[in-house]
Amino acid sequence: MNRYKYGQLKSTNQVLLISAVLLVACNLRAAITSVGPIIGLLRESLSLSNGSIGILTSLPLIAFAVMSPIVPKISTRFTNETTLIAGMCTLSFGIILRSIPFIPLLFIGTMLIGVGIAISNVLLPGIIKERFPNQVPLMTSVYTTTMSLFAALASGVSIPLAVGAGLGWEFALGIWIVPALVGIGIWVYFVKQRKSADEVNMYYVKADDSKMWRSPLAWQVAIFLGLQAFSYNALMTWLPEILIDYGVTSKSAGWMLSFNQLIGLPASLLVPIIAGKFTSQRGIILILCTLAFGGYIGLLFGESYDVMIWSVGLIGVAYGGLFPLSLAFLAMRTTTAMQAAKLSGMAQAIGYSLAAIGPVLLGSLVDTTGTWTFSLSILLFVTVLTLIVGFGAGRNRVL
């Protein structure tokens, strides 16, 4: 088993570590959720079809799936901190390339963004498990809430920046290099400070993770993560377009996507903490999936603006809780930091393979049928599957 033996961190380094974790969290969604509201601009500017847009928005998820099982092996050789810095640099370079109005660079940059985010996605649960062993639910809730906050901000300001301020979609996507660069700076500072203080002595022992891939519980956690990510990422891509088809302006649709994420912030903060108080999380999963199901029913059959608002809000609360809960399971269902990292790599590889299908499938269906009815029906079906699999992942078990 791969183990890290750390010296006692000084209180200043603890504060710095928390800040570093949160700065990384700022970058884990914003570069992705900033795309949804300006899909129309991208489609018009670069003559892209809905199917191509679906592929574009699925590229980060494909990168998550490919990179996730590799990241723990890289981090054991170069340390978590160094690997995180490399990931943030990759993310920054991807943001630059994606902001250039040239279709090949748009796709290449988006893939690099996915690679950069995937590295942090995998490493943070293990870092939290190792550094905050008695505060796993709390730290998970804090960093996932930070993710959601910046995701909401990114989707809310895309149209005002691109259209309202006249800066174009290139600037609206490129602005998110700023938190990425700040994240790189603080992690470099943190690594140098720790090295100069000689605070950390790391020992690496190779681990065989084949048992992880044979564990039914690990598969349940992985598929639960994947099903909720399937729905979430499909919705983040297409919700503005769904609302625009219902008669909402593009600016209002962007802010409604932002509202969808903002209203989920209390759930992001509270659900992992509440989940840590119980031995089983099945009841929490039932409540959250019921809210998501009700929200999709509202979008599918509701005809009034009020019903639309309620539906977007219910879905926001549901995934505000389901996403951090799926990440919390990576630590709650394991006993060591490296086991958490291994489960994180496996779960995110499987999970984001499923998630990558969502945007493409929904976009292709609307291209074929000309309506969102079939796409929303699929999201209803996936919500039921999420509940069923979640009952397995939510049991009081560890690997």
C-alpha positions in Angstrom: 0.0 0.0 0.0 1.2 3.5 -0.9 1.6 5.5 2.3 2.6 9.1 3.0 4.1 9.9 6.4 3.9 13.6 7.1 5.5 15.6 9.9 3.4 17.8 12.0 2.2 20.8 10.0 2.4 24.2 11.6 -0.8 26.1 11.9 0.2 28.5 9.2 0.8 25.7 6.8 -2.7 24.3 7.7 -4.3 27.6 6.7 -2.2 27.6 3.6 -3.1 24.0 2.8 -6.9 24.8 3.2 -6.4 27.9 0.9 -4.6 25.8 -1.6 -7.3 23.2 -1.7 -10.0 25.8 -2.1 -8.1 27.5 -4.9 -7.9 24.3 -6.8 -11.6 23.7 -6.2 -12.3 27.1 -7.8 -11.0 25.7 -11.1 -12.8 22.3 -11.2 -16.0 23.5 -12.9 -15.8 27.1 -14.0 -13.9 26.3 -17.2 -16.7 23.8 -18.1 -19.9 25.6 -16.9 -18.9 28.8 -18.7 -19.5 27.1 -22.0 -23.2 26.3 -21.7 -24.7 29.8 -21.9 -22.7 30.8 -24.9 -23.3 27.6 -27.0 -25.3 29.7 -29.4 -22.4 32.1 -30.0 -20.0 29.2 -30.5 -22.4 27.5 -32.9 -22.9 30.7 -34.9 -19.3 31.8 -34.9 -17.7 28.5 -35.8 -20.7 26.9 -37.6 -20.9 23.9 -35.2 -23.9 21.5 -35.1 -25.5 20.4 -31.8 -23.8 17.1 -32.2 -20.4 18.8 -32.5 -21.2 20.9 -29.4 -22.1 17.7 -27.6 -18.8 16.2 -28.5 -17.0 19.4 -27.4 -18.6 19.4 -24.0 -18.0 15.7 -23.6 -14.2 16.0 -24.2 -13.4 17.0 -20.6 -15.4 14.0 -19.4 -13.5 11.7 -21.8 -10.3 13.2 -20.4 -11.5 12.5 -16.9 -12.2 8.9 -17.8 -8.8 8.3 -19.4 -6.7 10.2 -16.9 -8.4 9.1 -13.6 -6.8 5.7 -13.3 -3.4 7.0 -14.3 -3.2 10.0 -11.9 -2.5 8.0 -8.6 0.4 6.3 -10.3 1.8 9.6 -11.4 1.4 11.2 -8.0 3.2 8.4 -6.2 6.3 9.2 -8.3 6.1 13.0 -8.3 4.1 13.7 -5.1 0.5 15.0 -5.0 1.6 18.7 -4.9 3.9 18.5 -7.9 1.2 16.6 -9.9 -1.4 19.1 -8.9 0.8 22.0 -10.2 1.3 20.1 -13.5 -2.5 19.6 -13.8 -3.1 23.3 -13.2 -0.5 24.3 -15.8 -2.2 22.0 -18.3 -5.6 23.5 -17.5 -4.2 27.0 -18.0 -2.7 26.1 -21.4 -5.9 24.5 -22.4 -7.9 27.7 -21.5 -5.5 29.7 -23.7 -5.9 27.4 -26.7 -9.7 27.1 -26.3 -10.0 30.9 -26.4 -8.5 31.1 -29.9 -11.3 31.1 -32.6 -10.1 28.1 -34.5 -12.0 24.9 -34.4 -9.0 22.5 -33.9 -7.6 24.6 -31.1 -11.1 24.8 -29.5 -11.2 21.0 -29.3 -7.6 20.5 -28.3 -7.8 23.2 -25.6 -11.0 21.7 -24.3 -9.3 18.2 -24.0 -6.4 19.8 -22.2 -8.8 21.5 -19.8 -10.3 18.1 -19.1 -6.8 16.6 -18.4 -5.9 19.4 -16.0 -9.2 19.1 -14.1 -9.0 15.3 -14.0 -5.7 15.4 -12.1 -7.2 17.6 -9.3 -10.4 15.7 -9.3 -8.6 12.5 -8.5 -6.1 13.8 -6.0 -8.2 16.0 -3.8 -10.2 13.2 -2.1 -6.9 11.5 -1.2 -5.3 14.7 0.1 -8.3 15.4 2.3 -8.4 11.8 3.6 -4.7 12.1 4.5 -4.5 15.7 5.8 -7.9 16.0 7.4 -8.7 12.4 8.5 -11.2 13.6 11.2 -12.8 16.3 9.0 -13.5 14.4 5.8 -17.2 15.3 5.5 -16.5 19.0 6.4 -13.6 19.5 4.1 -15.5 17.7 1.3 -18.5 20.0 1.8 -16.3 23.1 1.8 -14.4 22.3 -1.4 -17.4 21.1 -3.3 -19.3 24.2 -2.3 -16.5 26.3 -3.6 -16.6 24.4 -6.8 -20.4 25.0 -7.1 -20.0 28.7 -6.3 -17.5 29.3 -9.1 -19.4 27.1 -11.4 -22.5 29.3 -10.9 -20.5 32.4 -11.3 -19.0 31.2 -14.5 -22.3 30.3 -16.1 -23.9 33.6 -14.9 -21.3 36.0 -16.3 -20.6 34.3 -19.7 -23.3 36.1 -21.6 -22.8 39.5 -19.8 -19.1 39.3 -20.7 -19.5 38.0 -24.2 -22.5 40.0 -25.3 -23.3 42.7 -22.7 -19.7 44.0 -22.4 -19.0 43.2 -26.1 -15.9 41.1 -25.3 -16.9 38.1 -27.3 -17.0 34.4 -26.4 -13.2 34.2 -26.5 -12.8 36.5 -23.5 -15.8 34.9 -21.7 -14.0 31.5 -21.8 -10.4 32.9 -21.4 -11.0 34.9 -18.2 -11.0 31.6 -16.2 -7.2 31.4 -16.6 -7.0 33.9 -13.7 -8.1 31.5 -10.8 -6.0 28.8 -12.5 -2.8 30.9 -12.3 -3.6 32.0 -8.8 -3.9 28.3 -7.9 -0.6 27.5 -9.4 1.1 30.3 -7.5 -0.2 29.2 -4.1 0.7 25.6 -4.7 4.2 26.5 -5.8 4.6 28.6 -2.7 3.2 25.8 -0.5 5.6 23.2 -2.0 8.6 25.5 -1.5 7.6 26.4 2.0 7.3 22.7 3.0 10.6 21.8 1.4 12.5 24.6 3.1 11.0 23.6 6.4 11.7 19.9 5.8 8.3 19.1 7.1 7.4 16.2 5.0 9.1 12.8 4.5 7.3 10.7 1.9 7.6 6.9 1.5 6.1 5.2 -1.5 5.2 1.6 -1.6 3.7 0.2 -4.7 0.1 -1.1 -4.3 -1.9 -3.7 -6.2 -5.3 -2.2 -6.9 -6.7 -5.2 -8.7 -8.9 -5.9 -5.7 -10.5 -2.5 -6.2 -11.8 -3.5 -9.6 -13.3 -6.7 -8.2 -15.1 -5.0 -5.4 -19.0 -4.7 -5.8 -19.0 -1.7 -3.5 -16.3 0.0 -5.5 -18.4 -0.5 -8.7 -21.5 0.8 -7.0 -19.7 4.0 -5.9 -18.2 4.4 -9.4 -21.5 3.9 -11.2 -23.4 6.2 -8.7 -20.8 8.9 -9.4 -21.2 8.3 -13.1 -25.0 8.4 -13.3 -25.3 11.6 -11.4 -22.4 13.1 -13.5 -24.2 11.9 -16.7 -27.3 13.9 -15.7 -25.4 16.9 -14.3 -23.1 17.4 -17.2 -25.8 16.9 -19.8 -27.9 19.5 -18.0 -25.1 22.0 -17.6 -24.6 21.7 -21.4 -28.2 21.9 -22.6 -30.3 23.6 -19.9 -29.9 27.1 -21.4 -30.9 25.7 -24.8 -33.9 23.9 -23.3 -35.0 27.2 -21.6 -34.4 29.2 -24.8 -36.6 26.8 -26.7 -39.3 27.5 -24.1 -39.1 31.2 -24.8 -36.5 32.5 -22.3 -33.9 34.9 -23.5 -30.3 33.8 -23.8 -29.2 36.1 -21.0 -32.0 34.9 -18.7 -31.2 31.3 -19.6 -27.6 31.9 -18.5 -28.7 33.3 -15.2 -31.2 30.5 -14.6 -28.3 28.1 -15.1 -26.4 30.1 -12.5 -29.5 30.0 -10.2 -29.6 26.2 -10.7 -26.2 26.0 -9.2 -26.4 28.7 -6.6 -29.6 27.2 -5.0 -27.7 24.0 -4.7 -24.9 25.6 -2.6 -26.6 24.9 0.8 -27.0 21.2 -0.2 -23.3 21.1 -1.3 -22.3 22.4 2.1 -24.6 20.4 4.3 -25.2 17.1 2.6 -21.6 15.6 3.2 -21.7 16.8 6.8 -25.1 15.3 7.4 -24.1 12.1 5.6 -21.1 11.8 8.0 -23.6 11.7 10.9 -25.3 8.5 9.6 -24.0 5.0 9.1 -26.2 4.7 6.0 -26.8 7.4 3.4 -29.7 5.7 1.6 -32.3 8.1 3.0 -30.4 11.1 1.7 -30.1 9.6 -1.7 -33.8 8.9 -1.8 -34.6 12.5 -1.0 -32.2 14.0 -3.5 -33.2 11.7 -6.4 -36.9 12.5 -5.7 -36.1 16.2 -6.0 -34.3 15.6 -9.3 -37.2 13.5 -10.6 -39.7 16.1 -9.7 -37.6 18.8 -11.5 -37.4 16.9 -14.7 -41.1 16.2 -14.6 -41.6 20.0 -14.3 -39.4 20.7 -17.3 -41.1 18.0 -19.4 -44.7 18.8 -18.7 -44.7 22.3 -17.1 -46.0 25.1 -19.3 -45.6 28.2 -17.1 -42.6 30.3 -16.2 -43.2 29.6 -12.5 -43.1 25.8 -13.0 -39.8 26.3 -15.0 -38.3 28.2 -12.1 -39.3 25.6 -9.5 -38.1 22.8 -11.8 -34.6 24.4 -12.2 -34.5 25.0 -8.5 -35.4 21.4 -7.5 -32.8 20.0 -9.9 -30.2 22.4 -8.5 -30.8 21.3 -5.0 -30.7 17.7 -6.0 -27.3 17.8 -7.8 -26.0 20.3 -5.3 -26.2 17.3 -2.9 -25.6 14.3 -5.1 -22.3 15.5 -6.5 -20.5 16.1 -3.2 -22.1 13.0 -1.7 -20.6 10.9 -4.5 -17.2 12.5 -3.8 -17.6 12.0 -0.1 -18.1 8.2 -0.7 -14.6 8.0 -2.1 -13.3 8.7 1.4 -16.1 7.3 3.5 -16.0 3.9 1.8 -12.2 3.5 2.3 -9.8 3.3 5.3 -6.6 4.9 4.0 -5.5 7.8 1.9 -4.1 5.7 -0.9 -7.1 3.4 -0.9 -9.2 6.6 -1.3 -7.0 7.7 -4.2 -7.2 4.3 -5.9 -11.0 4.3 -5.5 -11.1 7.9 -6.8 -9.2 6.9 -9.9 -11.3 3.9 -10.6 -14.6 5.6 -9.8 -13.9 8.7 -11.9 -12.6 6.6 -14.8 -15.8 4.6 -14.9 -18.0 7.4 -13.8 -16.9 10.0 -16.3 -17.0 7.4 -19.1 -20.7 7.3 -18.4 -20.9 11.1 -18.0 -19.3 11.7 -21.4 -22.2 10.0 -23.1 -24.8 12.5 -21.7 -24.1 15.8 -23.6 -23.6 13.9 -26.9 -26.7 11.7 -26.5 -29.0 14.6 -25.6 -27.6 16.9 -28.4 -27.9 14.1 -31.0 -31.5 13.3 -30.0 -32.6 16.9 -30.3 -30.9 17.1 -33.7 -32.8 14.0 -34.8 -36.2 14.7 -33.2 -36.3 18.5 -33.0 -37.6 18.3 -29.4 -36.3 18.0 -25.9 -38.9 15.4 -24.9 -36.8 12.3 -25.5 -33.8 13.9 -23.9 -35.6 14.8 -20.7 -37.2 11.4 -20.6 -33.7 9.8 -20.6 -32.8 12.1 -17.7 -35.8 10.8 -15.8 -34.7 7.2 -16.4 -31.2 7.9 -15.4 -32.4 9.4 -12.1 -34.2 6.2 -11.3 -31.0 4.2 -12.0 -29.1 6.7 -9.8 -31.5 5.9 -6.9 -31.2 2.1 -7.4 -27.4 2.1 -7.5 -27.2 4.7 -4.8 -28.9 2.4 -2.4 -25.9 0.0 -2.8 -23.3 2.8 -2.6 -25.0 4.3 0.5 -24.7 1.2 2.6 -22.7 1.2 5.8 -19.7 -0.6 4.2 -16.0 0.0 3.6 -13.6 -1.6 1.1 
